[in-house]
Amino acid sequence: MNQKTGIKQRMLQFMKGRYGVDQLSNFMIWSAVILALAAMFIRIPFLQIICWVLLVYAYIRIFSKNINKRYAQNQKFLDSTWGIRNFFAKVRYRIKYGKQTADPYRIYKCRKCGQKIRIPKGKGKIMVTCPKCKYQFRKKS
């Protein structure tokens, strides 16, 4: 037990000031794993080279001390993959809430201040109170 905490403390000390794992390095590691599995069946040496390059670069990024540059790279990756990630987030949301209740809420705007208000569907006609300006109005949920 004591040896495990010693290893953990040494690893934490080693990682101080280093960038660590982010979405881009996580993506590269999983891509390398998938390519390694594909290379086992397809037997194309080029896939193995790509797999190793991805793994090495991912770990270089993880252990890098140039935090600002790695952060900028991750932000660029997140910006370029926003559409794909948003699509899969919507799919996960639909799976979680079902097809008929893809969105269990209705969004209305306050007539007075323009604040968006989210109310649950299926409650009939209800009085909605704006949390910002306290204006009340009747809407069908």
N, C-alpha and C positions, 0 to 999 in steps of 0.2 A: 504494500500500500504506500509506504514511504517513498519507494523508488519511483512509483508512478507519478506522485506529486512532484518529485525532483525533475523528472523528464518534462512534465507539463510546465513547470516554472522556467526551465531552460528554453523550451520552445517559445513561451511567452516573451522571455527576455530577447530571444533572437528576432522575433517578429516586431519588436518595438521600433517604430520609425519606418517600417516597411508598409507597402500599400495594402497587401492582403488580397483576398478573393473578392471579385466583383462580378457583375453580370457578364461582361465580355470574357473574362478568363474562365468563368463557369461554362459559357457557351463553347469556348474553344476546347475545354477538357471533354465535354460531352460529345462534341463533334469528333474529336480524336478517338473516343471509345467506339462510336458508331462506325467510323471509318476502319478501325482495327477489326471490328467484327465483320464488316463487309470484305476487307482484305483477306480474311481467313477463307472465305468462300469463293471470291472472285479470283484471287491469286494474281493481282496486278501489283508489281513492286512499287509503282508510283504512288499507290494509295498508302503503302506503309511509310514512305518518305514523308508524305503530307501529314500523316498521323503523328510521326515523331516531331516534325517541325511545329505543329500545333501544340503538342504537349510541352516542348521545350520553351516556346514563346510564352505560353500560358504561365509556366512557372517562373520565367524571367519577370513577367509582369507582377506576379504575386510577391516575389521577393525584392522587387525594385524599391529604391528609396526616393525615386523621383515621383512623388505623390501627385503633384500638379499635372504632369504630363499624362500619367496613367488615368487620372480623373477626367481629363479632356478627351482621351481616347474612349473611355467608357461612355461619356456623354454623347460623343459622336455616334457610337454604336447604338445607344438607346434611341437617339433621334432618328437614325436611319431605319431602325426596326420597329418604330412605333406602330405603324399600320398593322404589321403582322401580329405583334403582341396584343394590340387592341382587339383584333379579330378573335384570337384565341381566348382572350378574357371574356368576350361576349359569349363565345361558345360555352365556356365553363359556367357562366352565369345562367345560360339557358338550361344547361344540364342540371344545375343545382335547383332551379325554381320551376322546371318543367316547361313544355312548349306553350301551354295555354297561359301560364302566368309568367311569361318572359320578363315582364316588368310589373311587379306587384304594387307599384305606386303610380299616381298621377301627379304631374307637376303643373301648378298654376302660378300665375304672377299676380301679385297684389296690385289692385287697380290704383292704389294711392301712391305707393313708393316704388313699385316694380320689383320688389323682393320675390324670388322664386320660393314656392312653398311645396313641399312634398307631402301628399296625403295618401293613405292606403286605399286601394281599389275595393269596390264591393261593399261599401258602408251606406250606400244610398245617398240622399241629400243631407249634407251636413253643413254646419256653420264653421267656417274656416277663419281663424284669427291670425293675422300676420304677426310673426314674432318680432318684427322690427318696429312697425308703427302702430300695432294693436288694432288696425282696421279690421272689421268683421264683414264677411260676405258669405252668401250661401252658394255652394257648388255641389254637383253630383260627383260622387267618388267612383 
